[in-house]
Amino acid sequence: MSLGASQSVSHGDLSDPAYEPSDEELKGLMKRAFSDVALARHRANAKLHEEIAAAALELLRTDDLTAA
């Protein structure tokens, strides 16, 4: 579907199977859809590092107790 000069790409009906969004519209949709992924990944990595540090500390404590 080609857009006329007076029709804005932001007014496309994405629920219409015949509508083909422009590359710019797709980029905008993807940016909005995945905008929170970086923050979620950062939080998940921080939590994983905390869990690894806690497990390592527990392992060191266990080793100290068995060595005594």
Backbone as a ProteinNet text record, in pm:
[ID]
protein_1_A
[PRIMARY]
MSLGASQSVSHGDLSDPAYEPSDEELKGLMKRAFSDVALARHRANAKLHEEIAAAALELLRTDDLTAA
[TERTIARY]
84.8	0	89.1	67.8	148.3	71.5	145.7	83.4	80.3	-32.5	-43.6	31.8	55.5	131.9	65.5	-66.6	-135.9	-152.2	-121.6	-140.2	-8.7	-13.9	105	126	252.2	281.1	237.4	226	186.5	38.1	-36.8	-180	-215.5	-117.4	-145	-219.5	-304.9	-382.8	-310.3	-236.1	-156.7	-241.8	-369	-456.6	-508.8	-486.2	-528.2	-420.2	-451.4	-349.2	-294.8	-367.7	-322.3	-226.8	-220.7	-135.5	9.4	99.3	242.2	310.2	352	416.7	551.5	590.3	719.3	832.2	953.1	1068.7	1080.7	1056.9	1065.2	959.3	839.8	733.5	769.1	824.1	866.2	977	1072.6	1179.6	1122.5	1026	963.9	886.6	815.2	739.7	833.1	942.2	1037.1	1105	1137.8	1201.8	1109.2	981.1	885.4	860.4	851.7	822.2	933.2	1059	1171.9	1246.5	1181.6	1248.7	1294.2	1228.5	1264.9	1357.2	1396.9	1479.4	1617.2	1680.6	1814.8	1812.1	1714	1703.7	1673.2	1584.6	1552	1673.7	1752.2	1873.3	1975.3	1989.6	2082.4	2041.4	1913.7	1865.8	1885	1858.1	1875.4	2022.7	2111.7	2255.4	2302.5	2253.8	2292.1	2245.4	2123.9	2071	2153.3	2188.7	2269.3	2406	2469	2599.3	2588	2479.5	2458.5	2443.5	2366.7	2346.6	2477.4	2557.4	2686.5	2779.1	2781.9	2866.8	2822.9	2692.8	2642.1	2677.2	2665	2698.6	2848.1	2929.7	3074.5	3111.9	3050.5	3076.4	3034	2920.6	2873.8	2969.5	3019.7	3114.8	3243.7	3291.1	3411.2	3388.9	3273.1	3240.8	3236.8	3179	3169	3308.9	3393.9	3530.5	3608.1	3588	3655	3612.8	3485.2	3435.4	3489.1	3498.7	3547.7	3699	3770.2	3916.8	3958.7	3870.4	3907.6	3907.7
-116.9	0	122.9	212.6	333.3	444.7	529.6	637.2	762.8	832.4	958.6	1067.1	1178.5	1287.8	1344.2	1337.8	1395.7	1296.9	1169.9	1068.9	1047.6	1056.4	1037.3	889.2	846.7	706.1	666.5	760.9	727.4	695.7	715.9	688.8	557.4	474.4	346.2	254.9	171	77.3	-56.5	-81	-204	-329.5	-312.8	-429.7	-469.4	-385.5	-413.8	-498.2	-622.7	-708.7	-654.1	-566.7	-511.5	-393.1	-340.6	-224.2	-267.6	-199	-226.5	-104.5	-113.8	1.5	31.4	156.9	197.3	146.8	151.8	111.8	198.5	329.1	419.8	386.4	352	315.6	186.7	89.5	-35.1	-11.1	75.8	108.4	170.1	260.9	324.3	224.8	134.9	32.7	-58.5	-100.3	-188.4	-115.9	9.7	87.1	96.1	123.7	132	-4.9	-108.2	-242.6	-296.9	-262.2	-318.4	-214.9	-104.2	4.9	-34.1	-128.3	-165.1	-286.4	-341.8	-463.4	-438.7	-327.7	-301.1	-289.5	-219.1	-204.9	-339.3	-415.9	-547.8	-639.3	-634.5	-716.8	-673.2	-542.1	-490.9	-539.1	-530	-575.3	-725	-802.3	-947.7	-983.5	-914.2	-939.1	-901.8	-789.2	-748.2	-851.3	-901	-1002.8	-1131	-1170.6	-1291.5	-1276.4	-1160.6	-1136.5	-1141.3	-1086.9	-1093.3	-1237.5	-1317	-1457.5	-1536.1	-1508.3	-1576.4	-1538.9	-1409.6	-1364.8	-1429.6	-1437.5	-1499.9	-1648.6	-1715.9	-1858.7	-1879.8	-1792.7	-1804.2	-1782.4	-1684.2	-1657.6	-1776.4	-1833.1	-1951.1	-2068.3	-2085.1	-2192.6	-2171.3	-2048	-2018	-2045.5	-2009.9	-2035.8	-2185.1	-2260.9	-2405.9	-2467.6	-2419.8	-2470.2	-2437.8	-2317.9	-2278	-2369.8	-2405.1	-2490.1	-2632.4	-2684.7	-2820.9	-2831.2	-2721.7	-2722.1	-2714.6	-2667.3	-2648.4	-2775.4
0	0	0	-91.6	-92.9	-24.9	43.6	118.7	34.3	37.7	-33.3	40.2	-26.3	33.3	157.4	164.2	279.1	394.3	373.3	477.6	552	683.7	766.9	793.1	799.5	826.8	967.1	1056.6	1193.1	1203.1	1094.4	1098	1030.9	1002.1	940.2	1035.9	980.9	1061.4	1063.3	1168.2	1176.9	1190.2	1222.6	1230.5	1092.5	991.7	854.4	786.9	750.8	689.8	558.5	492.2	365.8	385.7	506.7	533.4	547.6	481	492.3	553.1	678.7	743.2	679.1	685.5	631.1	721.8	670.7	750.4	875.7	860.3	975	1079.5	1034.6	1128	1201.3	1130.4	1194.3	1296.3	1261.5	1356	1482.4	1466.8	1582.2	1667	1601.6	1675.2	1753.6	1690.5	1759.3	1875.5	1854.2	1961.2	2082.3	2057.4	2169	2231.1	2148.3	2198.9	2288.2	2256.6	2329.8	2413.7	2443.2	2514.1	2655.1	2717.3	2854	2862.2	2750.1	2750	2811.7	2778.3	2831.1	2982.9	3037	3182.1	3248.1	3189.4	3244.9	3242.5	3133.6	3124.9	3230.2	3248.5	3349.1	3488.9	3519.6	3651.5	3670.5	3567	3576.1	3596.1	3524.2	3541.2	3680.6	3733.8	3868.9	3971.7	3955.2	4047.1	4037.7	3916.5	3898.1	3963.9	3948.1	4011.5	4163.6	4217.8	4363.2	4409.5	4333.4	4369.8	4360.6	4261.3	4247.2	4361.8	4397.2	4507.6	4638.8	4660.4	4782.9	4786.6	4673.4	4667.8	4690.1	4632.1	4650.7	4796.7	4861.2	5001.6	5087.7	5058.4	5132.9	5113.2	4993.4	4966	5044.4	5050.7	5128.3	5277	5326.6	5467.2	5494.4	5405.3	5420.2	5418.3	5326.6	5319.4	5446.7	5501.5	5626.3	5741	5747	5854.9	5843.8	5722.6	5705.9	5721.1	5699.8	5713.1	5860.1	5943.5	6084.1	6162.9
[MASK]
++++++++++++++++++++++++++++++++++++++++++++++++++++++++++++++++++++

